[in-house]
């Protein structure tokens, strides 16, 4: 068993967090670069989405995994701001390390960071503005800001309009009711919004109907096949007649299962598990559209959208358990047949296209960020300035707050404000601009009271972010600060790293 005590443990953990932040920070902003992650099997992932990169890296270091978890929580809660969490957490730890070297105790740094966190949330509310959630232009600006630097180019204008169109129907539930499917072929401009659910499945048999109107849908989470016995058993068959009798018995059992379904009036069967060949034949003869191996997530979405109940026991199925949709049909997209369930409540599917699968998947991730931002704004209706404006305004106001503190916590709050500056600094660096000039100009503007002054990375000058439409959800910024502070203070509380020798040998955690 090995042990890293005291200052050595602090340095070790902070170094790991900073290394991760340095890796990710070049992806931040509209001029951020991409990362190529090569998996053990040789498959590649090209993206600049923070949480996607972190999860694909399969980080073995325990401190690194803590950072990844904070990023994942950010993504789960608000759907955007994952890179900001990692970069800010890394910078908070960098500033903390400087204070530790000056002899400031970790508990004092943690207390100062907590004070700054609490004050930040109050200041953020003051810096925010209400947004007209029903005004299409404002929501499009929000979506465009979220998709900046995501590799979608000029197509982001069209994608923003599609996301806003989806949000009009789904409101704050857009993240639950919008499904994204990335398919290679065409260009990003060929992306379309489908009013309904698209399943990456095709009907089981050619002679099944390719289209069903006024669909009555059975959602089945059970195998439509002869059940296996729960214990091993053997059947002795001594003649062809016995064999035929056994086959007839199985067929009869399957037909009974199918008849249970058909008696409800179902003309579409979507099954999460298997459907026996003979059952497929019976469905085909009855002109039923059937799919098998539908994913659990799709089944849950279908249940919400169609009003159907997911059935686990076919013997108990009733007509009232069926879902309803205007139309279920099969259609070829690219070189693949997909199934469409249209007219199903508020559920929608975005069919994202791209010249390659990599392009389509990255465009899909850009849309996810935009969807997360719009969902956040739909909930609390407030926005802040983007392009580093809110971080600089926060730093300026927190500096004044720090001056009012009597103890050593003042140093920690000052360190917190300096850490916030990493966001505009990184935006400038990634755009090839001089970070010192940019930071000086921003500080001067905010000192004069221009709380919405941010960086225009296209022209290398400052902009009024609210007027230019570079906006972000208040909720995303609040969650980012909370997540970054939580993980940074958690790491600062660790004063010993004790590693099991077997774990060290297997994972090389401390290399």
C-alpha positions as CSV (number, residue, x, y, z in Angstrom):
1,X,0.0,0.0,0.0
2,X,1.5,3.4,-1.0
3,X,0.6,6.8,0.4
4,X,1.0,10.4,-0.7
5,X,0.6,12.6,2.4
6,X,0.1,16.4,2.8
7,X,1.5,18.8,0.3
8,X,2.6,16.0,-2.0
9,X,-1.1,14.8,-2.2
10,X,-2.3,18.3,-2.9
11,X,0.2,18.9,-5.7
12,X,-0.5,15.5,-7.2
13,X,-4.3,16.0,-7.3
14,X,-4.1,19.6,-8.5
15,X,-1.6,18.7,-11.2
16,X,-4.0,16.0,-12.6
17,X,-6.9,18.5,-12.6
18,X,-4.9,21.2,-14.3
19,X,-3.6,18.8,-16.9
20,X,-7.1,17.8,-17.8
21,X,-8.3,21.4,-17.9
22,X,-5.4,22.4,-20.2
23,X,-6.3,19.6,-22.6
24,X,-9.9,20.7,-22.8
25,X,-9.6,24.5,-22.7
26,X,-8.5,24.7,-26.4
27,X,-12.0,23.6,-27.4
28,X,-13.8,26.5,-25.7
29,X,-15.6,29.2,-27.7
30,X,-16.5,29.8,-31.3
31,X,-12.9,29.5,-32.3
32,X,-12.2,26.4,-30.3
33,X,-10.3,23.5,-31.8
34,X,-11.4,19.8,-32.1
35,X,-9.9,16.8,-30.4
36,X,-9.4,13.4,-32.0
37,X,-9.8,10.5,-29.6
38,X,-8.7,7.1,-30.8
39,X,-10.2,4.1,-29.0
40,X,-8.4,0.9,-28.3
41,X,-10.2,-0.8,-31.2
42,X,-9.0,1.9,-33.6
43,X,-12.3,3.8,-33.9
44,X,-12.0,7.6,-33.8
45,X,-14.0,10.4,-32.4
46,X,-13.6,14.0,-33.6
47,X,-15.3,16.6,-31.5
48,X,-14.9,19.7,-29.3
49,X,-17.7,18.8,-27.0
50,X,-16.2,18.8,-23.5
51,X,-18.2,15.9,-21.8
52,X,-17.9,13.8,-25.0
53,X,-14.1,14.1,-25.0
54,X,-13.8,13.4,-21.3
55,X,-15.9,10.3,-21.4
56,X,-14.2,9.0,-24.6
57,X,-10.7,9.5,-22.9
58,X,-11.5,6.8,-20.3
59,X,-9.4,8.6,-17.7
60,X,-8.0,6.2,-15.1
61,X,-6.8,8.9,-12.6
62,X,-9.2,9.2,-9.6
63,X,-8.9,13.0,-9.5
64,X,-9.5,13.1,-13.3
65,X,-12.6,10.9,-12.8
66,X,-13.9,13.4,-10.2
67,X,-13.6,16.2,-12.8
68,X,-15.3,14.0,-15.4
69,X,-18.2,13.4,-13.0
70,X,-18.7,17.1,-12.4
71,X,-18.8,17.7,-16.2
72,X,-21.3,14.9,-16.5
73,X,-23.5,16.4,-13.8
74,X,-23.4,19.7,-15.7
75,X,-24.5,18.0,-18.9
76,X,-27.3,16.0,-17.2
77,X,-28.7,19.1,-15.4
78,X,-28.6,21.7,-18.1
79,X,-27.1,20.2,-21.2
80,X,-24.4,22.8,-21.8
81,X,-21.4,24.4,-20.2
82,X,-19.4,21.2,-19.6
83,X,-16.1,22.7,-20.9
84,X,-16.5,25.7,-18.7
85,X,-16.8,23.5,-15.6
86,X,-13.6,21.7,-16.4
87,X,-11.6,24.9,-17.3
88,X,-12.9,26.8,-14.3
89,X,-12.3,23.9,-11.8
90,X,-8.7,23.6,-13.1
91,X,-8.1,27.3,-12.7
92,X,-9.6,27.4,-9.2
93,X,-7.2,24.6,-8.2
94,X,-4.3,26.4,-9.9
95,X,-5.0,29.6,-7.8
96,X,-5.4,27.4,-4.7
97,X,-2.0,25.9,-5.2
98,X,-0.4,29.4,-5.2
99,X,-2.2,30.1,-1.9
100,X,-1.1,26.8,-0.4
101,X,2.5,27.6,-1.3
102,X,2.1,30.9,0.7
103,X,1.1,28.8,3.8
104,X,-2.7,29.4,3.5
105,X,-4.5,26.4,5.0
106,X,-6.9,24.4,2.6
107,X,-9.8,25.0,5.0
108,X,-9.4,28.8,4.7
109,X,-9.3,28.5,0.9
110,X,-12.4,26.3,0.9
111,X,-14.2,28.8,3.1
112,X,-13.2,31.7,0.8
113,X,-14.3,29.8,-2.3
114,X,-17.7,29.0,-0.6
115,X,-18.2,32.7,0.2
116,X,-17.3,33.7,-3.4
117,X,-19.7,31.0,-4.7
118,X,-22.6,32.3,-2.6
119,X,-21.9,35.9,-3.5
120,X,-21.6,34.9,-7.2
121,X,-25.1,33.5,-7.3
122,X,-26.5,36.8,-6.0
123,X,-24.5,38.8,-8.5
124,X,-25.5,36.6,-11.4
125,X,-29.1,37.3,-10.6
126,X,-28.4,41.0,-10.7
127,X,-26.5,40.7,-14.0
128,X,-29.3,38.6,-15.7
129,X,-32.1,39.9,-17.9
130,X,-35.5,38.3,-18.6
131,X,-36.0,36.9,-22.1
132,X,-39.2,36.7,-24.1
133,X,-39.5,33.0,-24.3
134,X,-42.1,33.4,-27.1
135,X,-39.9,35.6,-29.2
136,X,-38.3,33.5,-31.9
137,X,-35.4,35.8,-32.6
138,X,-34.2,35.7,-28.9
139,X,-34.4,31.9,-28.8
140,X,-32.5,31.7,-32.1
141,X,-29.7,33.9,-30.7
142,X,-29.5,31.7,-27.7
143,X,-29.2,28.6,-29.9
144,X,-26.6,30.3,-32.2
145,X,-24.4,31.2,-29.2
146,X,-24.6,27.6,-28.0
147,X,-23.6,26.2,-31.4
148,X,-20.7,28.5,-31.9
149,X,-17.5,26.7,-32.7
150,X,-19.2,23.3,-33.0
151,X,-18.1,22.7,-36.6
152,X,-21.5,23.3,-38.2
153,X,-20.4,26.5,-40.0
154,X,-23.1,28.6,-41.7
155,X,-25.6,25.7,-41.2
156,X,-26.1,26.8,-37.6
157,X,-28.6,29.4,-38.8
158,X,-30.9,26.6,-40.1
159,X,-30.2,24.3,-37.1
160,X,-31.1,27.2,-34.7
161,X,-34.4,27.7,-36.5
162,X,-35.2,24.0,-36.3
163,X,-34.4,23.8,-32.5
164,X,-36.6,26.8,-31.9
165,X,-39.4,25.3,-33.9
166,X,-39.1,22.2,-31.7
167,X,-39.1,24.2,-28.5
168,X,-42.3,26.0,-29.5
169,X,-44.1,22.6,-29.4
170,X,-42.2,21.0,-26.5
171,X,-41.5,24.0,-24.2
172,X,-39.3,23.3,-21.2
173,X,-39.7,19.5,-21.9
174,X,-37.8,19.7,-25.2
175,X,-34.9,17.6,-23.8
176,X,-37.3,14.8,-23.0
177,X,-39.4,15.0,-26.2
178,X,-36.8,15.6,-28.9
179,X,-34.8,12.7,-30.2
180,X,-31.7,13.2,-32.3
181,X,-30.5,10.7,-35.0
182,X,-27.3,11.3,-36.9
183,X,-27.1,9.8,-40.4
184,X,-24.3,10.2,-42.9
185,X,-25.4,11.5,-46.3
186,X,-26.2,14.8,-47.9
187,X,-25.1,17.9,-45.9
188,X,-25.9,19.5,-42.6
189,X,-28.4,21.7,-44.4
190,X,-30.4,18.5,-45.2
191,X,-31.2,18.1,-41.5
192,X,-34.9,18.0,-40.9
193,X,-37.3,18.1,-38.0
194,X,-39.9,15.3,-38.0
195,X,-43.1,15.7,-36.0
196,X,-43.1,12.3,-34.4
197,X,-40.6,9.6,-33.5
198,X,-38.1,8.0,-35.9
199,X,-36.9,4.5,-35.1
200,X,-33.7,3.0,-36.6
201,X,-35.6,-0.2,-37.4
202,X,-37.5,-1.5,-40.4
203,X,-40.5,-3.8,-40.7
204,X,-39.7,-7.5,-40.1
205,X,-41.2,-8.7,-43.4
206,X,-41.6,-7.3,-46.9
207,X,-45.3,-8.2,-47.1
208,X,-46.1,-6.4,-43.9
209,X,-47.8,-3.0,-44.7
210,X,-45.2,-0.2,-45.3
211,X,-47.8,2.3,-44.0
212,X,-50.5,2.2,-41.4
213,X,-52.9,5.1,-40.9
214,X,-54.8,5.6,-37.7
215,X,-52.2,3.5,-35.9
216,X,-53.1,1.6,-32.7
217,X,-49.8,0.7,-31.2
218,X,-49.0,-2.1,-28.8
219,X,-45.8,-1.5,-26.9
220,X,-44.5,-4.9,-25.7
221,X,-41.7,-5.5,-23.3
222,X,-41.9,-9.2,-23.6
223,X,-40.7,-11.9,-26.1
224,X,-43.4,-12.8,-28.6
225,X,-42.1,-16.4,-28.9
226,X,-42.5,-19.7,-27.0
227,X,-41.2,-19.3,-23.5
228,X,-38.1,-21.2,-22.4
229,X,-38.5,-23.3,-19.3
230,X,-36.8,-22.0,-16.2
231,X,-35.1,-25.4,-15.5
232,X,-33.2,-27.7,-17.9
233,X,-35.5,-30.3,-19.3
234,X,-35.5,-32.9,-22.1
235,X,-38.3,-34.1,-24.4
236,X,-38.1,-37.6,-25.9
237,X,-39.5,-37.8,-29.4
238,X,-39.6,-41.3,-31.0
239,X,-41.6,-40.7,-34.1
240,X,-42.2,-38.1,-36.8
241,X,-45.8,-37.8,-35.6
242,X,-44.6,-36.8,-32.1
243,X,-42.3,-34.2,-33.7
244,X,-45.2,-32.7,-35.7
245,X,-47.4,-32.7,-32.6
246,X,-44.7,-30.8,-30.7
247,X,-44.3,-28.3,-33.5
248,X,-48.1,-27.8,-33.7
249,X,-48.3,-27.2,-30.0
250,X,-45.6,-24.5,-30.2
251,X,-47.4,-22.9,-33.1
252,X,-50.7,-23.0,-31.2
253,X,-49.1,-21.2,-28.3
254,X,-47.6,-18.5,-30.5
255,X,-50.9,-18.0,-32.3
256,X,-52.6,-17.6,-29.0
257,X,-50.1,-14.8,-28.1
258,X,-50.6,-13.1,-31.4
259,X,-54.4,-13.4,-31.1
260,X,-54.3,-11.7,-27.7
261,X,-52.6,-8.7,-29.3
262,X,-54.9,-8.7,-32.4
263,X,-58.0,-8.8,-30.2
264,X,-57.1,-5.4,-28.8
265,X,-57.3,-3.9,-32.3
266,X,-53.6,-3.3,-32.5
267,X,-52.3,-2.8,-36.1
268,X,-48.8,-1.8,-35.1
269,X,-46.6,-3.9,-32.7
270,X,-43.4,-2.5,-31.3
271,X,-41.5,-5.1,-29.3
272,X,-38.5,-4.5,-27.1
273,X,-37.5,-8.2,-27.3
274,X,-37.6,-10.9,-29.9
275,X,-40.5,-11.9,-32.2
276,X,-40.5,-15.6,-33.4
277,X,-40.5,-16.3,-37.2
278,X,-44.0,-17.9,-36.9
279,X,-45.3,-14.9,-35.0
280,X,-44.0,-12.7,-37.7
281,X,-45.9,-14.8,-40.2
282,X,-49.1,-14.4,-38.3
283,X,-48.6,-10.6,-38.0
284,X,-47.8,-10.5,-41.8
285,X,-51.1,-12.4,-42.5
286,X,-53.0,-9.9,-40.3
287,X,-51.5,-6.9,-42.0
288,X,-49.7,-5.7,-38.9
289,X,-46.7,-3.5,-39.0
290,X,-44.2,-5.1,-36.5
291,X,-40.7,-4.1,-35.2
292,X,-38.5,-6.0,-32.8
293,X,-35.5,-5.0,-30.6
294,X,-36.7,-1.5,-30.0
295,X,-34.5,0.2,-27.4
296,X,-35.8,0.8,-23.9
297,X,-35.3,4.6,-24.3
298,X,-37.4,4.6,-27.5
299,X,-40.1,2.5,-25.8
300,X,-40.3,5.0,-23.0
301,X,-40.5,7.9,-25.5
302,X,-43.1,6.1,-27.5
303,X,-45.2,5.5,-24.3
304,X,-45.1,9.2,-23.4
305,X,-45.8,10.3,-27.0
306,X,-48.6,7.9,-27.9
307,X,-50.2,7.4,-24.5
308,X,-49.6,3.7,-24.7
309,X,-48.7,1.5,-21.8
310,X,-45.6,-0.7,-22.0
311,X,-46.9,-4.3,-21.5
312,X,-44.8,-7.0,-19.9
313,X,-47.4,-9.7,-19.8
314,X,-49.2,-10.3,-23.1
315,X,-52.0,-12.2,-21.3
316,X,-53.2,-9.1,-19.6
317,X,-53.1,-6.6,-22.6
318,X,-56.3,-4.6,-23.1
319,X,-57.4,-2.1,-25.8
320,X,-56.9,0.8,-23.4
321,X,-53.2,-0.1,-23.2
322,X,-52.6,0.8,-26.8
323,X,-51.0,4.0,-28.0
324,X,-52.3,6.1,-30.8
325,X,-50.6,7.9,-33.7
326,X,-51.8,9.4,-37.0
327,X,-49.5,7.3,-39.1
328,X,-46.7,4.7,-38.9
329,X,-44.7,4.2,-42.0
330,X,-41.3,3.1,-43.4
331,X,-39.0,5.4,-45.4
332,X,-35.5,5.2,-46.8
333,X,-33.1,7.8,-45.4
334,X,-29.7,7.6,-47.2
335,X,-29.1,3.9,-47.6
336,X,-31.1,2.8,-44.6
337,X,-34.8,2.0,-44.0
338,X,-36.2,3.8,-40.9
339,X,-39.6,3.6,-39.3
340,X,-41.6,6.8,-38.5
341,X,-44.4,7.2,-35.9
342,X,-45.9,10.5,-36.8
343,X,-48.6,12.6,-35.2
344,X,-47.7,11.3,-31.7
345,X,-48.3,14.1,-29.2
346,X,-45.4,16.6,-28.7
347,X,-42.6,14.1,-29.6
348,X,-40.2,15.1,-32.3
349,X,-37.1,13.7,-34.0
350,X,-34.3,15.7,-35.6
351,X,-32.8,13.7,-38.4
352,X,-29.3,15.2,-38.5
353,X,-27.4,14.8,-41.8
354,X,-23.7,15.3,-42.7
355,X,-21.2,14.4,-45.4
356,X,-19.7,11.7,-43.0
357,X,-20.9,10.1,-39.9
358,X,-18.4,12.2,-37.9
359,X,-19.8,15.4,-39.3
360,X,-23.4,14.3,-38.6
361,X,-22.6,13.3,-35.0
362,X,-20.8,16.5,-34.2
363,X,-23.7,18.5,-35.6
364,X,-26.0,16.4,-33.4
365,X,-23.9,17.4,-30.3
366,X,-24.1,21.0,-31.3
367,X,-27.9,20.7,-31.4
368,X,-27.9,19.0,-28.0
369,X,-26.1,22.1,-26.5
370,X,-28.6,24.4,-28.1
371,X,-31.5,22.3,-26.9
372,X,-30.0,22.3,-23.3
373,X,-29.8,26.1,-23.4
374,X,-33.3,26.7,-24.6
375,X,-34.7,24.2,-22.1
376,X,-32.9,26.1,-19.3
377,X,-34.3,29.4,-20.5
378,X,-37.8,27.9,-20.8
379,X,-37.6,27.1,-17.1
380,X,-36.4,30.3,-15.5
381,X,-36.6,32.8,-18.4
382,X,-33.4,34.6,-17.7
383,X,-30.2,35.2,-19.6
384,X,-26.7,36.7,-19.2
385,X,-24.1,38.1,-21.6
386,X,-21.9,35.5,-23.3
387,X,-18.4,35.9,-24.8
388,X,-16.8,36.2,-21.4
389,X,-18.9,39.2,-20.4
390,X,-20.6,37.6,-17.4
391,X,-17.4,36.2,-16.0
392,X,-15.7,39.6,-16.2
393,X,-18.6,41.4,-14.6
394,X,-18.7,38.8,-11.9
395,X,-14.9,39.1,-11.3
396,X,-15.2,42.9,-11.1
397,X,-18.0,42.8,-8.5
398,X,-16.4,40.0,-6.5
399,X,-13.2,42.0,-6.2
400,X,-15.1,44.7,-4.4
401,X,-16.7,42.1,-2.2
402,X,-13.3,40.6,-1.3
403,X,-12.1,44.0,-0.1
404,X,-14.9,44.0,2.5
405,X,-13.7,40.8,4.1
406,X,-11.4,41.0,7.1
407,X,-9.6,37.6,7.3
408,X,-7.5,35.5,5.1
409,X,-10.6,34.4,3.2
410,X,-10.2,37.6,1.3
411,X,-7.2,36.1,-0.5
412,X,-9.3,33.1,-1.5
413,X,-12.0,35.3,-2.9
414,X,-9.4,37.3,-4.8
415,X,-8.1,34.0,-6.2
416,X,-11.6,33.0,-7.2
417,X,-12.0,36.3,-9.1
418,X,-8.7,35.7,-10.9
419,X,-9.8,32.2,-11.8
420,X,-13.0,33.6,-13.5
421,X,-10.8,35.5,-15.9
422,X,-9.6,32.2,-17.5
423,X,-12.8,32.2,-19.6
424,X,-12.2,35.4,-21.6
425,X,-8.5,34.7,-21.6
426,X,-9.2,31.3,-23.2
427,X,-11.6,32.7,-25.7
428,X,-8.9,35.2,-26.8
429,X,-6.2,32.6,-27.0
430,X,-8.3,30.3,-29.1
431,X,-9.1,33.1,-31.5
432,X,-5.4,33.9,-31.9
433,X,-5.8,37.3,-30.1
434,X,-3.4,38.9,-27.5
435,X,-4.8,37.8,-24.2
436,X,-3.2,40.7,-22.2
437,X,-4.7,43.4,-24.5
438,X,-8.1,41.7,-24.4
439,X,-8.1,41.3,-20.6
440,X,-7.0,44.9,-20.1
441,X,-9.8,46.2,-22.5
442,X,-12.4,44.1,-20.8
443,X,-11.4,45.2,-17.3
444,X,-11.5,48.8,-18.4
445,X,-15.0,48.5,-19.9
446,X,-16.4,46.8,-16.8
447,X,-14.7,49.3,-14.5
448,X,-16.7,51.9,-16.4
449,X,-20.0,50.0,-15.7
450,X,-20.4,48.2,-19.0
451,X,-21.5,44.9,-17.5
452,X,-22.3,43.4,-20.9
453,X,-18.9,44.0,-22.5
454,X,-17.6,40.8,-24.0
455,X,-15.1,39.7,-26.6
456,X,-16.0,39.7,-30.3
457,X,-13.7,36.9,-31.5
458,X,-14.5,37.5,-35.2
459,X,-13.2,41.1,-35.2
460,X,-10.9,41.1,-32.2
461,X,-12.7,43.9,-30.4
462,X,-15.3,44.3,-27.6
463,X,-19.0,44.0,-28.1
464,X,-22.2,44.7,-26.1
465,X,-23.3,41.1,-25.9
466,X,-27.0,41.8,-25.2
467,X,-27.3,44.0,-28.3
468,X,-25.3,41.6,-30.5
469,X,-27.4,38.6,-29.3
470,X,-24.4,36.7,-27.8
471,X,-26.4,35.4,-24.8
472,X,-26.4,32.4,-22.5
473,X,-28.9,31.0,-20.0
474,X,-28.5,32.1,-16.4
475,X,-29.2,28.6,-15.2
476,X,-26.2,27.2,-17.2
477,X,-23.8,29.7,-15.6
478,X,-25.1,29.1,-12.1
479,X,-24.7,25.3,-12.5
480,X,-21.2,25.7,-14.0
481,X,-20.0,27.7,-11.0
482,X,-21.6,25.4,-8.5
483,X,-20.2,22.3,-10.3
484,X,-16.7,23.8,-10.6
485,X,-16.6,24.9,-6.9
486,X,-17.9,21.6,-5.7
487,X,-15.3,19.5,-7.4
488,X,-12.4,22.0,-6.6
489,X,-13.2,22.1,-2.9
490,X,-13.7,18.3,-2.8
491,X,-10.2,17.9,-4.2
492,X,-8.8,20.5,-1.8
493,X,-10.2,18.5,1.1
494,X,-8.0,15.5,0.2
495,X,-4.8,15.5,2.3
496,X,-3.8,11.9,1.7
497,X,-3.9,9.6,-1.3
498,X,-3.7,5.9,-0.3
499,X,-3.4,3.5,-3.2
500,X,-3.7,-0.2,-3.0
501,X,-0.6,-1.8,-4.5
502,X,-2.6,-4.1,-6.7
503,X,-4.7,-1.2,-8.1
504,X,-1.5,0.8,-8.7
505,X,0.0,-2.1,-10.6
506,X,-3.0,-2.6,-12.7
507,X,-4.1,1.0,-13.4
508,X,-0.8,3.0,-12.9
509,X,-2.9,5.7,-11.2
510,X,0.0,7.6,-9.9
511,X,2.2,7.7,-13.0
